[in-house]
C-alpha cells in the first residue's frame, strides 16, 4: 500500500520537556497556558526556588503564617496612625480569607486574632 501524506504532514520527531526550560525567557507558553514571571534579574534563581524549595503559594502561605505569629506579639509603643491601622486591618482580612480557603479545602489554617 502506498504511503499518503498531506502537505506539511511529514515525519515529525520533537522532544518536549515542559519542566526543563519554563523560565528561559520572560514569557513562555506551555500548552494553552501562558506563563510570565515578569521582569527578573535572575530568572534561573526563581525557577530553582520554585522547583527545589516551594511553589509561590507555599511560600506565601508560610510568610502569612509567620505574619500571624508576629501580629500576635505585636505591641507598638507609640500606637499606629490611621494609615498603619488600615494596612494592618487589610492584612488581617486577607489572612482570614486565606484561612477560609484553606479550611474549605480541608487544610490546616492559622487564623489571626484581632486585639
C-alpha positions in Angstrom: 0.0 0.0 0.0 1.4 3.4 -0.9 2.1 6.0 1.8 -0.1 9.1 1.5 0.9 12.3 3.3 -0.8 15.6 3.2 1.2 18.8 2.7 3.2 19.8 5.9 2.4 16.4 7.4 5.8 14.8 7.0 7.5 12.8 9.8 8.0 14.9 12.8 10.0 14.0 15.9 10.2 16.5 18.6 11.0 16.1 22.3 9.1 18.4 24.5 10.1 18.8 28.1 7.8 21.4 29.7 9.6 21.3 33.0 13.1 22.0 31.9 13.1 25.4 30.4 10.0 27.2 31.6 11.9 30.3 32.7 14.4 30.7 29.9 12.8 33.9 28.8 10.4 36.5 30.2 7.4 34.9 28.5 6.9 31.2 27.5 3.9 29.1 26.6 3.1 25.7 27.9 0.2 24.1 26.0 -2.6 26.6 26.2 -1.3 28.2 29.4 0.9 31.3 29.2 3.5 31.7 31.9 5.0 35.0 32.7 7.3 35.6 35.6 7.7 39.3 34.7 10.9 41.1 34.9 13.5 39.3 36.9 17.2 39.9 37.2 17.8 36.2 37.9 15.0 34.1 36.3 17.1 30.9 37.0 17.1 31.6 40.7 13.3 31.9 40.7 13.0 28.7 38.7 15.2 26.8 41.1 13.4 28.2 44.1 10.1 27.0 42.6 11.3 23.6 41.7 13.7 22.9 44.6 12.1 24.8 47.5 8.3 25.6 47.3 5.7 27.0 44.9 4.7 30.6 45.2 1.5 29.6 47.0 3.5 27.6 49.6 6.0 30.4 50.0 3.2 33.0 50.5 1.4 30.6 52.9 4.4 30.3 55.1 5.0 34.0 55.1 1.4 34.6 56.0 1.6 32.1 58.9 4.8 33.8 60.2 3.0 37.2 60.0 0.1 35.8 62.1 2.6 34.8 64.8 4.3 38.3 64.6 0.9 40.1 64.8 0.1 38.1 67.9 3.1 39.5 69.6 3.0 43.0 68.1 2.6 45.8 70.7 3.7 49.1 69.2 4.9 51.6 71.9 3.7 54.8 70.2 0.5 53.5 68.7 -0.3 53.4 65.0 -1.5 56.2 62.7 -4.7 55.7 60.6 -2.8 54.6 57.5 -0.8 52.0 59.5 -4.0 50.7 61.2 -5.7 50.3 57.8 -2.7 48.4 56.5 -2.8 46.0 59.5 -6.6 45.6 59.2 -6.2 44.8 55.4 -3.6 42.2 56.3 -6.0 40.7 58.9 -8.8 40.5 56.3 -6.5 38.9 53.7 -5.1 36.3 56.2 -8.7 35.5 57.3 -9.8 35.0 53.7 -6.8 32.7 53.0 -7.7 30.7 56.2 -11.3 30.3 54.8 -9.9 28.9 51.5 -7.6 26.5 53.3 -10.4 25.3 55.6 -12.7 24.9 52.6 -10.1 22.5 51.1 -9.6 20.7 54.5 -6.2 22.1 55.0 -4.9 23.3 58.4 -5.0 27.1 58.7 -3.8 29.6 61.2 -6.2 32.4 61.8 -5.2 35.9 63.1 -6.8 37.1 66.3 -7.6 40.8 66.4 -6.8 42.7 69.5 
